Structure formats: structure tokens, C-alpha cells
């Protein structure tokens, strides 16, 4: 059983211990901590966001002197190359409008594959930037959505999916890395998700969602004349499967399954014999498994109580690699240089945004390449979260992430916010959030609830809200207010609810169906009319749309229930102030959802504020918009629940 957490800094081991229940949260006197400096939204969001290129691509330049990173240093995400020896990031793309993400260097030169959509419409195209700076769209088309899959081991071919043939299906193409000529190698007529291609180019891993609890895994052999996907996971009952990766020698597929217990584990399927064997087992979900280019190193991660624990195993020696001298935090996005002597990786914590590091595998010595936190902010003024659990209305234990302002005490009780994640089956995790830290720094406690139906706590917990959305999960959110009121440092008469996407729906639902509970609500691009939303899901969701219908109910048969749980049709029940935030280009939650809710609540004479971003989709890609939104959150909360 692989449970090592040696790639976490030693100081972070405390964060992984099992938290106590609510009654252990006693008040304590605040002395020096109470003097923490207060910062503006702009100061928080003037920290820089960093990420590295695709795990399926080349994140190091061919000579190993640069690392490909993505950053919003200009306020809009662009691709950069960062010198391994140290120095300022060098811009590769310079978009001032659309978020642009570097995917991969080419294996023999500094050409770049990158991805971008238009104004947040999620119709990503794949582009190549030539060494002279010119750009070619490799996947042109008005309604085309494309994705990068990976490289063949010889570096002469890369793989791309597009839905140009059928908007509801993604086909697989092989692109010549020199000429960009392409060949259709798999026509997807079976509603599959194309998960990976083996390094030798022979095998394609395919998954198909049958329901929210049940899926299948297939393999397609591209070496035969007539490609017929083969089911490799015959089973009875509800079991979820998915592909992590192929081994580098193309002998096996590493796949995810919860067949053997509550959590997703990593198993190995031998391509030649069909034999299966465990690879990584734990009492939590295995988040990912990947290999170094030669296959010598295996990197795996476990989602351990909302904190990622990463392990890197040297398969030649059986030893776990330890990286020395890192600050507290959790690692991710491990990428290998061509010689497999160094890795690039990200490190983040509750009080520090993601930074990029380099480590030498022989010595274990790490070097920090970026400094993401705005230097105007003292990290000591920020708050480390804790995992806090409470017993809900029916006795079920509900986990969440609790942020306590440094000024909070029994003598200085602070207002609080219940923050609901998206999904429905998302999860609030540990890690840095400028939005949350801004609110906490300005005197608001935040409890990021993982209500029943959240991922990360086993398949039983995940499916407890199936076709009970807006009911049992919402009751958990309502019950969390009582938990917060039990804390003597929380002002029990000033508690708001807030969330984005499905969390925005839960916010509006709480105000509509439990109007007496929360004192205000912030709905960020949340569903308000399930009847319309479920009918307008983009075609390219494919089998995932069917799985969502299984979880939420098919709009063809369940319209009455969808109407019953939609806040729009019960807007006259809303009596507490509400802030609504929406992106005009959102393909998932259409602008009309928010327009109609705002109009209905205003018609009842209830205070409602509306912030509409003409250049955003489902979420925020632009720094200025994130700042504007966070300023609106704070102003609204100050007005209605005070500090």
C-alpha cells in the first residue's frame, strides 16, 4: 500500500492529521495575531497565478534550460518560458483578451503548442507558435472544440481531439510534427471519452459514462484494419472506471476504479494478457498516476482529506524520492526534464499561491523559480485553514474547510460565510484562494462546506444526493449555520451563504427555500432554472451529459421536480439581500438564468445587486474582473452583515 507523503514538506504533516469535531474549536486570546494588516482585493489579486504545461506534453525545452509555465502576470493568462537557472519569465504569447495556455514545447525545438478560447466560450482551439513567432490554428472552425492528448514516444507525432465532424463527439487525429498534416485515426461513434494514447501509438484508452455511478473502460487497437473498441471492464452493478495513463513501454494501462472499495484506486491492465493487478491503494482517492519519459519514476497523488499528498517512486531502486528544504505546502504538476535528472513542480499552501520549483533528483535539492504572492502582502497576515466536521440534520458527519480571521475571539465575534463549491460533485480543498483570503483578512470567517454529494469522501457519500439535489445537500448547508453558531468567535446573527456554479444554485436555493436561515447570499453564475439548464447543456458534453441526467434527472421525464427545486420559480420567497454575478459568454449557465432571477427578486422589493461581465464565461479568466467581483463581494457583505 503506497501511503508515503515524503514529498510533502515535513511541516505539512500536521495538516494531514485527522481533525476533531466542532466541539474542539474553543476560543483563545488573540494578541499579536489580532494586529494583522488588512489588504485590498487588488493587492490579493496582484499576486501572480502560475501553472505548468500539460502532463502529456514537454514542459522542459529540448535542451532543459527552460520550463513552460502559464501565468496571469499581465492580468490575462499567457504562456511563458522560465529559465531553469533563474531569471524573469520570458513571454511566449501576449494575448490581452483571451486566456491562453501553453500546452507543450516540441521535442526538438522551441515551437509551442498552446490553447485558447474566445471570451470564455470554452470552444478551445489548439495552435502552434513557430520559432519565428507566427501562429497557426491547427483546429479551425466556428463551433469546433479541440484538445491536446499527447505525443508519440518518438516525438514525430502528436494527438488531438476535435468535435468538427459531430458536435457531440470527439474524434482522434494524429498530426505530423513537421508538416502538421493530420490523419483521422479514430472515429468516435460510440459516445466515448478519449482518455489517452499509448506511447507507441497503437492503443487508445476510452471511457464511457453510463451514469454518475457507473462507467466502462475500453481499448481500441489502431494497428488493425477495422478498429473496434474492446470492453476491458465487464462488471455488474455500479462501478466507476477511468484511465490514468499508459506505461512508457506501452505494455499496460494504469486505470482508476472504485470496484474494490469506497475510493478510486490505481490498477494495472496488461495489454497482452488482460491480467489486472493493484498499483496504488489507499484509504482515499488516488488523484493521478504518471511516469517519467523512460518509465523509471512513477508519480502518484492521493486526495487525503482535501489535501493532496504526492509520492515519487524510483522504480529501479524501489526508493521514494525526497525533496529537501521546501516550505510547508503540497506539491503537484510534476514534470521531468529530457534527461530525467531534474523535475519541475508546483508548491502551494493555504497562505501562499502556487509557485514553480526545480529539484535535482540526485541531490534532492530544490530551487524556487517564481514568487507568486504579491510582495505587498505579509504571508504571516494570512490564515491557515483547518478541516472541521459537524453532524448534520440526520447525524451524518459533514466535512469542510474552516478559515478563522486572526481578529476573531469570543470578545470579538465575526460574521461568517458558508461557501458552497460547484459540481454538483465538486470538493472544497486546502490550498490558496485569493478570494477567500481577502474575505478572511477583512474580518469574515469562511466555512467551505463539503456537503453530501461531494467527491473525495468515498462513493457512498458522493451518491447520497443523487436525484435529491436542492434537498438533502441543501439541508447540510442549512445545518452548517448551526455548526458556525456553536463557535463562540462567530457572530451567530450574521451568517451569509455564497457559492459559484452549483454552489451559486445552492445559494439561491437556500434563500428561496429556507428564507429564514441566512442573512444574505452571493450567487456567482449559479443555476436558477434547472428545466432550461439541463436542456441547454452543450452537445460536446456527450456521455457526461447522460451521466448528469442520471444524477439530476432527465429533463424529458423529471421536469416537474426540476421546476420544484429551481429558485427562479420560487423567487417570491426570497426576502434576504442577494448579490448575483454572471458572465455574458457562459455556455453552461446562460445569462438569462441570472437576468430572470434578478428581475423576479427586484419585483418583490428585495435588495438585489447584479454584476455582469461581458467578457467572461463560466468563471473568471481576467484579473481585473476577479478584482471587481471580490470588491463587490466585500462591499455587499459589509453592507448587509457587517464586520
PyMOL commands that set and color helices and strands:
alter all, ss='L'
color gray80, all
select helices_A, chain A and resi 10-16+22-24+32-35+41-45+379-381+434-441+459-462+472-485+502-513+530-535+539-541+543-552+559-565+567-573+591-603+623-640
alter helices_A, ss='H'
color red, helices_A
select strands_A, chain A and resi 50-52+66-71+78-83+90-91+100-105+112-116+125-129+135-137+146-151+157-166+169-176+182-186+193-197+203-209+215-221+230-231+241-246+252-257+265-270+276-280+285-291+297-304+307-314+319-320+330-336+342-349+352-360+366-368+386-391+397-403+414-420+445-450+490-500+520-524+577-583+608-613
alter strands_A, ss='S'
color yellow, strands_A
deselect
rebuild
show_as cartoon
